[in-house]
Amino acid sequence: MLRLTWVQPEDLIGHELRQAALDGREPSAIAARWSAAGGRAAPLRAGASPEPASRYLRTLAEDLLDELADLPSRLADREPTDLTRIKAGCPSWPAPAPAGVPTPARYEAAWLGRAIGCLLGKPVEKLPLEAIRQLAEAAGNRPLNTYFTARGVPPELLAAHPWNRRSTHTSLAENIDGMPEDDDLNYPLLNLLLLQRHGRTFTTTDVGRLWLDELPAGRTFTAERIAYRNLLTGIDPPHTARHRNPFREWIGALIRADVHGWTNPGDPAAAAEQAHRDATLTHTANGVYAAMFTAAVIAQAATATGPHDIHTCLRTGLTVIPPTSRLAQAVQHAIQLADRHGDFDTVVDELHAAHAPTHHWVHAIPNTALIAAALTHANGDFTGSICRAVSGGWDTDSNGATAGSIAALLAGAPTSLPDRWTAPLKNRLATSVADFNGTGFDALAHLTHRLTPLEAPHP
């Protein structure tokens, strides 16, 4: 029996009940109806329930998902998704700053940094925080300083906390042989195609068409899989992000933001606006803000003079999202924690205490906060940033990828990244996107450089 993850209504309803409560709706009456009918009250951690629901229960789930979407939100005015309203709520919306186009070497560093951070986090994705700490400690790799390994780890610990099963043979230090496929790299590749085909004035509909042409459905997850399904059933953007989509504030749009930042050096507002058009295919509110924040941080980092500029970059990122939003408040809190505590474990523990009880581990709010904390605490240093981001748990590969992209861009060149990180990648990327399989990071850097307009703000 084929049980697809992230699409069955009976599996989505628990996630939607949780998300509705987070975004200011009042779902308790609908939750009671679902429970009284025998539905699962709590969402699955991941995946699909092992057996299909009855026809009655599935139909009820579909109806309740629609009812939940119609509930009014007390946060609607504080957290709009419409770009005009977002900009109206951002009193310090940034102006373009003088900047030259980064060199291909700088883009190569950014691509490598994204891949390295992703690869570092892959073996421990989905593992609880304490398991990550124990596995690193057992291998003599805590504080984290290099790729995870099974060497020296007691068998009983591996049995208690098995590696992410899809990554064991490609992402442990002893097994790395080039960069394996991952959605955290697939989406930047798709956005290169997007800019090649449609330019900087692409529409959200263009993003959707590109996905149908070039992105295998089985390579999508959470909000992206829901939006893909919605496109196939004839639903147009931006309703694709809202229709029966409880993952609309998760991390998926954030991991698509890098190219928008890379190709708008010195213009964080333009980067954020591009990220918004991309993100609204699949996400709303804080899910969109996470992408806009990240794109703006990267656009600023593309013009920076070194890792120490990370603090300015993060402040710039906050200017493109509503200061009253939950994401802005979470990021500001995370930065304050990172400034206050010398021990990053303390920062992580406080972030988990604040967010783990209410947010899924893939939600954009806690993960964006952790990325900001890691970059702040490491003062923009590449190794420090990716290791802190991954050691903090939650969506480890995505967090490592974004932190790595930003910190490597600040580092400025591939030669600034330690060989222990870059050498195992062998300048080779695996993917199922278009004709990119086996492409080198140097080639991707030149392509990114060509897509960066020379008329961007420059001296």
Secondary structure by P-SEA (a helix, b strand, c coil): cccccccccccaaaaaaaaaaaacccaaaaaaaaaaacccccccccccccccccaaaaaaaaaaaaaaaaccccccccccccaaaaaaaccccccccccccccaaaaaaaaaaaaaaaaaacccccccaaaaaaaaaaacccccccccccccccaaaaaaccccccccccccccccccccccaaaaaaaaaaaaaacccccccaaaaaaaaaaccccccccaaaaaaaaaaaaccccccccccccccccccccccccaaaaaaccccaaaaaaaaaaaaaccccaaaaaaaaaaaaaaaaaaacccccaaaaaaaaaaaacccccaaaaaaaaaaaaaaccccaaaaaaaaaaaccccccccccaaaaaaaaaaaaaacccaaaaaaaaaaaccaaaaaaaaaaaaaaaaaccccccccccccccccbbbbcccccccccaaaaaaaaaaacccccccc
